[in-house]
Amino acid sequence: MSKVIIIGSGLGGLSCGYILQKNGYEVTILERNMHIGGCLQSFFRGGVKFETGMHFIGSAAQGQTMHRMMNYFGMTEEVRLYALDTMGYDTISFAGESFRFPNGEEAFVEQMSASFPREKDNLRRYFALVKRIASASTLNSLTSKERDLAASTEYQTRSINEVLDELFDDEMLRNVLVGNLPLYAAELDKTPFSQHAYITDFYNQSSFRVVGGSDVIALSLANSIRKMGGRIFAGRGVSRICCNDTQAVGVETADECFFPADYVISTVHPARLMEMLDTKLIRPAFRSRLRSIPNTTSCFSLYVKFKENTMPYLNTNYYGYKTSTPWNCENYTEAEWPKGFLYMHHCHEEAPRYARSGVVLSYMRMADVASWKGTTVGHRGSGYEEFKRIHAERLIRRVEEHLPGFASAIDSYYTSTPLTYLEYTGTEDGSMYGVAKDISLGAAGRVPYRTKVPNLLLAGQNTNSHGMMGVIVGTIVTCSELIPAERLYKQILENG
Ligand SMILES: Cc1cc2nc3c(=O)[nH]c(=O)nc-3n(C[C@H](O)[C@H](O)[C@H](O)COP(=O)(O)OP(=O)(O)OC[C@H]3O[C@@H](n4cnc5c(N)ncnc54)[C@H](O)[C@@H]3O)c2cc1C
């Protein structure tokens, strides 16, 4: 049996581990943190649970792609889903005016054209384009046929705003349609329209929160991997990928243990990978290219515990903006922060009446907390605590402007900053979703699945895309380097 070492136990590492162990490889997953899951981690404070990363998933209704993937990964029994409001899974709010996104193409076009009647035909054209791009991805649509290269290539090189400007006359509608852009940290003139199309299609098909928190996804995958004989070690960070003149031979952990490997799969941020890889097989130009790919922005998170039976459960994701545009919230002056926020309740049980906890996310740059870089959680000092308090209160005031009653329903709150994400996931600059998609960089902005170390493969959110679908699609591409793609598709179609 070939030995595979996987670095990182986030969704990327666990989903690769599941597929490879199932297909006869001997898998060992090494995780730096004491808890597995990466961005699937949740934590308890004050008796309630909070999600740190993944909050909701799409396309997971019976027969849809994510549902089939979850079946294949043996998750459907352990991972219970609760549908967000089908008439408004996302709510976009600009300075007093709100718009809701319903599931389904027809409902979406009807509901949007009720507010923008002159754009009805354009909305139909927009949706047809979104569908065409999403189904052009063989994996998103679960077929192994050749990709519709024309659709995927063209819209990987055109920005979201350029395409929307061409499709619609109404500026407000253009802004509404990208109102959920914090889900992919889109930037004006940079992020490809294809990214917008994948996310829009994914959540428009169906949208669900994970009952009890998204950590159950990690636990389910980990249980299955262990049951099949795979090993997962938390608290064993990889410090070095050991190579001979031609290939990787194993990895060394921070506690100086050597794990031999026939294959190594890294799911960590490429900047972290380069730190572990001291071999002439990797050229300096490749190293500097990977290090220079820009990252998506980081964020400040406000984790709120509500007073008991006070805050009605909000079955929608709420995106609030200070002005009438969602763009450019990552560029702010200190006085302007926060320009926007994403507010979500934790789904602690099926059909909850009241929320026990929720999270408010707002973009924040690492530069804002750079003076505390190098310190560790719980030991960053009083200045840092004061920084967090001031920003939490500003964020609470901003949410209160949109949703009166929010502030008075708070029992207690906790916060995290870009430094927290850096510490918990190792993602460069605490970036939310890893490397950014940027149309101006073309192939130079992509992280490859393979390297010049022939038995070192890459997976995780930086290779294909972030999120439940983006990471799993990347996992399948990476695993196809070791298992014939046709066999993998067949397995997913038969078991999914
Ligand atoms: C705030 C936030 C909200 C999000 N919301 C959603 C959402 O609602 N829906 C959705 O689909 N997606 C969402 N995402 C994105 C999604 O959670 C991620 O894209 C996905 O979970 C990333 O998985 P990954 O395995 O690629 O990376 P990670 O989860 O970052 O895992 C990488 C792992 O590698 C470990 N590691 C790093 N260095 C080493 C080392 N040297 N040795 C061993 N281990 C190491 C890290 O500790 C980590 O556990 C969100 C992300 C964030 C941050």
The ligand as a Gaussian input file, in Angstrom:
#p B3LYP/6-31G(d) Opt

LIG

0 1
 C      -14.886000      33.534000       8.212000
 C      -15.086000      32.500000       7.160000
 C      -16.370000      32.182000       6.743000
 C      -16.570000      31.198000       5.778000
 N      -17.850000      30.863000       5.417000
 C      -18.059000      29.870000       4.528000
 C      -19.377000      29.430000       4.242000
 O      -20.352000      29.910000       4.828000
 N      -19.539000      28.431000       3.332000
 C      -18.471000      27.850000       2.692000
 O      -18.676000      26.944000       1.869000
 N      -17.212000      28.242000       2.969000
 C      -16.979000      29.227000       3.876000
 N      -15.700000      29.607000       4.190000
 C      -14.578000      28.998000       3.452000
 C      -14.260000      27.585000       3.916000
 O      -14.439000      27.473000       5.291000
 C      -12.820000      27.264000       3.528000
 O      -12.596000      27.560000       2.178000
 C      -12.433000      25.792000       3.736000
 O      -12.925000      25.300000       4.951000
 C      -10.906000      25.704000       3.657000
 O      -10.464000      24.385000       3.828000
 P       -8.909000      24.036000       3.601000
 O       -8.733000      22.646000       4.018000
 O       -8.495000      24.430000       2.254000
 O       -8.100000      25.038000       4.554000
 P       -8.114000      25.183000       6.140000
 O       -9.456000      24.960000       6.684000
 O       -7.438000      26.492000       6.402000
 O       -7.190000      24.000000       6.632000
 C       -5.792000      24.031000       6.577000
 C       -5.297000      23.286000       7.804000
 O       -3.888000      23.160000       7.697000
 C       -3.352000      23.267000       9.004000
 N       -1.922000      23.583000       8.905000
 C       -1.324000      24.755000       8.544000
 N        0.010000      24.615000       8.583000
 C        0.258000      23.338000       8.961000
 C        1.447000      22.589000       9.183000
 N        2.655000      23.130000       9.040000
 N        1.339000      21.280000       9.574000
 C        0.134000      20.700000       9.737000
 N       -1.031000      21.382000       9.552000
 C       -0.963000      22.677000       9.165000
 C       -4.167000      24.400000       9.607000
 O       -4.044000      24.413000      11.013000
 C       -5.558000      24.028000       9.117000
 O       -6.219000      23.167000      10.020000
 C      -15.465000      30.551000       5.186000
 C      -14.174000      30.858000       5.617000
 C      -13.984000      31.821000       6.592000
 C      -12.597000      32.118000       7.064000

